[in-house]
Amino acid sequence: MREWRSMHKEWAAFEASKKEASEEKAKVALLRAKLEADQAKFESEQKTEEWSVAGWKRKAESEAALLSEERKRWREICEKDNSEKMGLRNSINNLKAKIEKLKKEKTEAEAAHDEARSHRERSEQREVQTCATLALRNKEIEELTSLLSDQEQTKAELESAKKDLQLERVEKAKTSRRLAETKEQLENSETAQVTEESLVETLKGDMLWMKHHRIINVANSVLNSIDLDQTVANLMVTAHNDGYTQGYTECTQHVNDALKVDWDNNRSAIHGVDTEAAHAAAKTEYNNLRLPVMDLVVAALESDDFVAQLKEVFPDEVDDDEDLE
């Protein structure tokens, strides 16, 4: 379709070129007629002056050159027209060849379609025959299966009766076993209940003992520790000395600034003593202090029966606990 449209455009261009060539041809004819008229006029007139003759000669040569150029142009137009016609002829031939090829392909496709339809019809006939044969075979198989099913049903009923009897025996044995297990679980639950009640009473006693005595004993043991008293006392003394040193140094500085004198601490009790380092060492000792009683308490708390362990650590309160109970 595109080639037909292109050929239509080329044909229109060819018609325009042809019209232009005819117009050019008419112009050439007019020029030729004018030239012939001018030549006749020139021959009829007298040649009075040489310059007039030369002028007419130049004009004639100019007209002849123009005519030659027009002829050349007309020839080029004709050649172009012939070339375009040849291209159109080739395009038409190519289109005809393509049309023939498409017709051939269409014929082959129709033949293949007919062959496929014939093959499908034959396949459908074979399928119908096969289905009929299978239907007969299925009917025979159903009859044989029915006979076999009757025999197997009788046999199955017998086997089912045997299995039901066996299942009843097994179920009876399971019932007896579950009854025995239930009795045993009941006895075990009663024993477990007694054991749990005993454990609850023990835990209550331990909690009461911890509440009234052990926490107080632990606190008193920590607060009344000789190591803690010595460490705290040392910390207070070093803090006092360090504060005294800083205050004395500050006062010395104020006196020196106010009185413009060079006062020192040679006569002070802290002269030559590094009170700041002593206070820092005391704080470090306090922060790293480990009390033996706390080690025993921590070890007891890590035990499963920590109450018994705490009673061993603090045995002096046992009599008082019994009195409280």
C-alpha positions as CSV (number, residue, x, y, z in Angstrom):
1,M,0.0,0.0,0.0
2,R,2.9,2.4,0.8
3,E,4.5,1.7,-2.6
4,W,1.2,2.5,-4.4
5,R,1.0,5.8,-2.5
6,S,4.6,6.6,-3.3
7,M,4.0,5.7,-7.0
8,H,1.0,8.1,-7.0
9,K,3.2,10.9,-5.7
10,E,5.9,10.1,-8.2
11,W,3.3,10.1,-11.0
12,A,2.1,13.6,-9.9
13,A,5.7,14.8,-9.9
14,F,6.1,13.4,-13.3
15,E,3.0,15.2,-14.6
16,A,4.3,18.5,-13.1
17,S,7.7,18.0,-14.8
18,K,5.9,17.2,-18.0
19,K,3.8,20.3,-17.8
20,E,7.0,22.4,-17.0
21,A,8.8,20.8,-20.0
22,S,5.9,21.7,-22.3
23,E,5.9,25.3,-21.0
24,E,9.7,25.4,-21.6
25,K,9.2,24.0,-25.1
26,A,6.6,26.8,-25.8
27,K,9.0,29.4,-24.6
28,V,11.7,28.0,-26.9
29,A,9.3,28.1,-29.8
30,L,8.5,31.7,-29.0
31,L,12.1,32.6,-28.7
32,R,12.8,30.8,-32.0
33,A,10.0,32.7,-33.7
34,K,11.3,36.0,-32.3
35,L,14.8,35.1,-33.4
36,E,13.6,34.4,-36.9
37,A,11.6,37.6,-37.0
38,D,14.6,39.6,-35.8
39,Q,16.8,37.9,-38.4
40,A,14.2,38.8,-41.1
41,K,14.1,42.3,-39.8
42,F,17.8,42.5,-39.7
43,E,18.1,41.2,-43.3
44,S,15.5,43.7,-44.5
45,E,17.1,46.7,-42.9
46,Q,20.1,48.4,-44.3
47,K,23.4,47.9,-42.7
48,T,24.4,51.5,-42.3
49,E,26.9,51.2,-39.5
50,E,29.3,48.5,-38.5
51,W,28.4,48.9,-34.8
52,S,24.8,48.2,-35.6
53,V,25.8,45.0,-37.5
54,A,28.0,43.9,-34.7
55,G,25.3,44.7,-32.1
56,W,22.8,42.6,-34.0
57,K,25.4,39.8,-34.4
58,R,26.0,39.8,-30.7
59,K,22.3,39.7,-30.0
60,A,21.8,36.8,-32.5
61,E,24.6,34.9,-30.8
62,S,23.1,35.6,-27.4
63,E,19.7,34.3,-28.6
64,A,21.4,31.3,-30.1
65,A,23.2,30.5,-26.8
66,L,19.9,30.9,-25.0
67,L,18.2,28.6,-27.4
68,S,21.0,26.0,-27.0
69,E,20.7,26.2,-23.2
70,E,17.0,25.8,-23.4
71,R,17.4,22.7,-25.6
72,K,19.9,21.3,-23.1
73,R,17.5,21.9,-20.2
74,W,14.6,20.4,-22.2
75,R,16.8,17.3,-22.9
76,E,17.6,16.9,-19.2
77,I,13.9,17.2,-18.3
78,C,13.2,14.4,-20.8
79,E,15.9,12.2,-19.4
80,K,14.6,12.8,-15.9
81,D,11.1,12.0,-17.1
82,N,12.3,8.7,-18.7
83,S,14.2,7.8,-15.5
84,E,11.1,8.4,-13.3
85,K,9.0,6.3,-15.7
86,M,11.5,3.5,-15.6
87,G,11.5,3.7,-11.7
88,L,7.7,3.5,-11.7
89,R,7.8,0.6,-14.1
90,N,10.2,-1.3,-11.8
91,S,8.0,-0.5,-8.8
92,I,4.9,-1.8,-10.6
93,N,6.8,-5.0,-11.6
94,N,8.0,-5.5,-8.0
95,L,4.4,-5.1,-6.7
96,K,3.2,-7.6,-9.2
97,A,5.8,-10.1,-8.0
98,K,4.8,-9.6,-4.4
99,I,1.2,-10.0,-5.3
100,E,2.0,-13.3,-7.0
101,K,4.0,-14.4,-4.0
102,L,1.1,-13.6,-1.6
103,K,-1.3,-15.5,-3.8
104,K,1.0,-18.5,-3.7
105,E,1.3,-18.3,0.1
106,K,-2.4,-18.0,0.4
107,T,-2.9,-21.1,-1.8
108,E,-0.4,-23.0,0.3
109,A,-2.0,-21.9,3.6
110,E,-5.5,-23.0,2.4
111,A,-4.0,-26.4,1.3
112,A,-2.4,-26.8,4.8
113,H,-5.7,-25.8,6.5
114,D,-7.6,-28.4,4.4
115,E,-5.1,-31.0,5.3
116,A,-5.3,-30.1,9.0
117,R,-9.1,-30.3,8.9
118,S,-9.0,-33.7,7.2
119,H,-6.5,-35.0,9.8
120,R,-8.7,-33.7,12.6
121,E,-11.8,-35.4,11.2
122,R,-9.9,-38.7,10.9
123,S,-8.7,-38.3,14.5
124,E,-12.3,-37.6,15.7
125,Q,-13.5,-40.8,14.0
126,R,-10.8,-42.8,15.6
127,E,-11.5,-41.3,19.0
128,V,-15.2,-42.2,18.6
129,Q,-14.4,-45.8,17.8
130,T,-11.9,-46.0,20.7
131,C,-14.5,-44.6,23.1
132,A,-17.1,-47.2,21.9
133,T,-14.6,-50.0,22.5
134,L,-13.6,-48.6,25.9
135,A,-17.3,-48.4,26.9
136,L,-17.8,-52.1,26.1
137,R,-14.6,-53.0,28.0
138,N,-15.8,-50.9,31.0
139,K,-19.1,-52.7,31.0
140,E,-17.5,-56.1,31.1
141,I,-15.1,-54.9,33.8
142,E,-18.0,-53.6,35.9
143,E,-19.8,-57.0,35.7
144,L,-16.6,-58.8,36.7
145,T,-16.0,-56.3,39.5
146,S,-19.5,-56.7,40.8
147,L,-19.1,-60.5,41.1
148,L,-15.7,-60.1,42.7
149,S,-17.1,-57.4,45.0
150,D,-19.8,-59.7,46.3
151,Q,-17.2,-62.3,47.2
152,E,-14.9,-59.8,48.8
153,Q,-17.8,-58.2,50.7
154,T,-18.6,-61.5,52.4
155,K,-15.0,-62.0,53.2
156,A,-14.7,-58.5,54.5
157,E,-17.7,-58.9,56.8
158,L,-16.1,-61.9,58.3
159,E,-12.7,-60.1,58.8
160,S,-14.6,-57.1,60.2
161,A,-16.3,-59.3,62.8
162,K,-12.9,-60.8,63.8
163,K,-11.4,-57.3,64.1
164,D,-14.3,-56.0,66.1
165,L,-13.9,-58.9,68.6
166,Q,-10.2,-58.2,68.8
167,L,-10.8,-54.5,69.3
168,E,-13.2,-55.2,72.1
169,R,-10.6,-57.4,73.8
170,V,-7.9,-54.6,73.4
171,E,-10.3,-51.9,74.6
172,K,-11.1,-54.0,77.7
173,A,-7.4,-54.4,78.4
174,K,-6.9,-50.7,78.0
175,T,-9.8,-49.9,80.3
176,S,-8.3,-52.1,83.0
177,R,-4.9,-50.5,82.5
178,R,-6.3,-47.0,82.7
179,L,-8.2,-47.9,85.9
180,A,-5.0,-49.1,87.5
181,E,-3.1,-46.0,86.3
182,T,-5.9,-43.7,87.7
183,K,-5.6,-45.4,91.1
184,E,-1.9,-45.0,91.1
185,Q,-2.1,-41.3,90.1
186,L,-4.6,-40.7,92.9
187,E,-2.3,-42.2,95.4
188,N,0.6,-40.2,94.0
189,S,-1.4,-37.0,94.1
190,E,-2.3,-37.5,97.8
191,T,1.4,-38.1,98.6
192,A,2.4,-35.0,96.5
193,Q,-0.2,-32.9,98.4
194,V,1.2,-34.0,101.7
195,T,4.8,-33.2,100.5
196,E,3.7,-29.8,99.2
197,E,2.0,-28.9,102.4
198,S,5.1,-29.8,104.3
199,L,7.2,-27.6,102.0
200,V,4.8,-24.7,102.3
201,E,5.0,-24.9,106.1
202,T,8.8,-25.0,105.9
203,L,8.8,-22.0,103.6
204,K,6.5,-20.1,105.9
205,G,8.8,-20.7,108.8
206,D,11.9,-19.7,106.8
207,M,10.2,-16.5,105.6
208,L,9.1,-15.6,109.2
209,W,12.7,-16.3,110.4
210,M,14.2,-14.1,107.6
211,K,11.6,-11.3,108.3
212,H,12.2,-11.0,112.1
213,H,15.9,-11.8,112.5
214,R,18.2,-12.4,109.5
215,I,17.9,-9.0,107.8
216,I,18.4,-7.2,111.1
217,N,21.4,-9.5,111.8
218,V,23.0,-8.8,108.4
219,A,22.5,-5.1,108.8
220,N,23.9,-5.1,112.4
221,S,26.9,-7.2,111.3
222,V,27.7,-4.7,108.5
223,L,27.2,-1.6,110.7
224,N,29.1,-3.1,113.7
225,S,32.0,-4.4,111.6
226,I,35.4,-3.4,113.1
227,D,36.9,-3.2,109.6
228,L,34.1,-0.8,108.5
229,D,34.6,1.4,111.6
230,Q,38.4,1.6,111.1
231,T,38.0,2.4,107.4
232,V,35.3,5.1,108.0
233,A,37.4,6.6,110.8
234,N,40.5,6.7,108.6
235,L,38.4,8.3,105.8
236,M,37.1,11.0,108.2
237,V,40.5,11.8,109.5
238,T,42.1,12.1,106.0
239,A,39.1,14.2,104.9
240,H,39.6,16.5,107.9
241,N,43.3,16.8,107.3
242,D,42.9,17.4,103.6
243,G,40.2,20.1,104.3
244,Y,42.5,21.7,106.9
245,T,45.3,21.8,104.4
246,Q,43.2,23.3,101.7
247,G,41.8,25.9,104.1
248,Y,45.3,26.7,105.5
249,T,46.6,27.1,102.0
250,E,43.7,29.4,101.0
251,C,44.2,31.5,104.1
252,T,47.9,31.8,103.5
253,Q,47.2,33.0,100.0
254,H,44.8,35.6,101.2
255,V,47.3,36.9,103.8
256,N,50.1,37.1,101.2
257,D,47.8,39.0,98.9
258,A,46.5,41.4,101.6
259,L,49.7,42.1,103.5
260,K,52.1,41.7,100.6
261,V,54.2,39.2,102.6
262,D,55.7,35.8,101.8
263,W,53.9,33.6,104.4
264,D,54.4,29.8,104.2
265,N,53.3,26.7,106.1
266,N,56.6,25.7,107.6
267,R,55.2,25.9,111.1
268,S,52.0,24.1,110.2
269,A,51.3,20.5,111.4
270,I,50.6,19.5,107.8
271,H,53.9,20.8,106.5
272,G,55.4,18.2,104.1
273,V,52.4,15.9,104.3
274,D,50.4,15.0,101.1
275,T,46.9,15.1,102.6
276,E,45.2,14.9,99.2
277,A,46.9,11.6,98.3
278,A,46.1,10.2,101.8
279,H,42.5,11.2,101.4
280,A,42.3,9.6,97.9
281,A,43.9,6.4,99.2
282,A,41.3,6.3,102.1
283,K,38.4,6.7,99.6
284,T,39.8,3.9,97.5
285,E,40.2,1.7,100.5
286,Y,36.5,2.5,101.5
287,N,35.2,1.8,98.0
288,N,37.1,-1.5,97.8
289,L,36.3,-2.7,101.3
290,R,35.2,-6.3,101.5
291,L,33.6,-7.5,104.8
292,P,34.0,-11.1,105.7
293,V,30.4,-11.3,106.9
294,M,29.1,-10.1,103.5
295,D,31.1,-12.8,101.7
296,L,29.5,-15.4,103.9
297,V,26.0,-13.9,103.2
298,V,26.6,-13.8,99.4
299,A,27.8,-17.4,99.5
300,A,24.8,-18.5,101.5
301,L,22.3,-16.7,99.1
302,E,23.8,-18.5,96.2
303,S,23.0,-21.9,97.8
304,D,19.7,-23.7,97.2
305,D,18.9,-23.9,100.9
306,F,20.1,-20.3,101.7
307,V,18.1,-20.2,105.0
308,A,20.0,-23.1,106.5
309,Q,23.2,-21.5,105.4
310,L,22.3,-18.2,107.0
311,K,21.3,-20.0,110.2
312,E,24.9,-21.4,110.3
313,V,26.3,-17.9,109.7
314,F,24.1,-16.4,112.5
315,P,23.6,-19.3,115.0
316,D,23.1,-17.1,118.1
317,E,19.5,-16.2,117.2
318,V,18.1,-19.7,117.0
319,D,16.8,-19.7,120.6
320,D,15.2,-16.3,120.2
321,D,13.4,-17.5,117.0
322,E,12.0,-20.5,118.8
323,D,10.7,-18.2,121.6
324,L,9.0,-16.0,118.9
325,E,7.3,-19.0,117.4
